[in-house]
Amino acid sequence: MTPKSCLRLLCDASFKVADVARNLSWVASAFVAVCVVSPANAQPCRGQDDNSAFMVAHLKNLVSSANPQDAYQRRDLKIPVVDTSTIVLVTQTQTCNKALTAFLTSLPAGYPTPLPTSVYVVKVGNVYVVMHPPPKGEKGSPYAVLDSKFTVLSKYSL
């Protein structure tokens, strides 16, 4: 249902209901639930912006670094060494939906709500690195490294 058709439904319903004052709050709640919060309208992939550019650059640096500490971090996080030109931001909805579902399971208990409905997904060889910016007032973005079956391999925060 598009926002325009939802608005039309809201307007039509408000004129057809005998007791507008009593039922308008129900109609407005339904409008919000169906049109605004609906998972059908949610876009699980976050697009290119400063956060995704930082994430891709960070992963390219980590993968290409000869520093022993970076090599240890790659092994610990299970991030493979690959040609940096193959590290890309993912924009396929199906992949992002699966990554989002796995990412949500990696968040610590008590993670601030509302939970993320979209994530950055970067493909690094045969793994995906998933990140969501922290909620306002929180520090550190949570990351999860997933295998090709979307199983959480590791998690960290930057």
C-alpha positions, 0 to 999 in steps of 0.5 A: 500500500503506497502512502498516497493510497493510505492517505486516500483511505484515511480521508475516505474512512474519516468521511464514511464513519458515523462518529468521526471523533470516536473512530478517527484515532483508530483510523489514524492508528491503522494508517500508521501501522499499515503505511508507516511501520509496515515492513513492506515499506522498509528498505533493509539496505542502507545506501552510499553515504559517509558511513558506508564510505568509512566502512568500505575504506576501513575494511580495505585498509584492514584487508590490505595491511601488512601490520601484524596487529591487523593480521591478528584482527582479521584472523580473530574477526574471520575477515579474509584477505581479498583483492580490495577491488572486490570489497563492495557495498551490497544493495540487494534487498534479499541479501540485506534482509538476511543480513539484517536478521542475522545482525539483530541476533548479534546485538547485545541484550539490552540494546537500545530500542527501536532496533535497526530496520536497515543496515550497511552490508559490505561483501568481503570475499565470502563473508559479509560485514554488517553495521548499523550506526549507534542510536543517538547518545550511544557510542560505537557502531556495532558490527557483525561478520557473517558467513555466506549462509548468514551465520554470525562468525564474529562481532565487534564495535568501532 
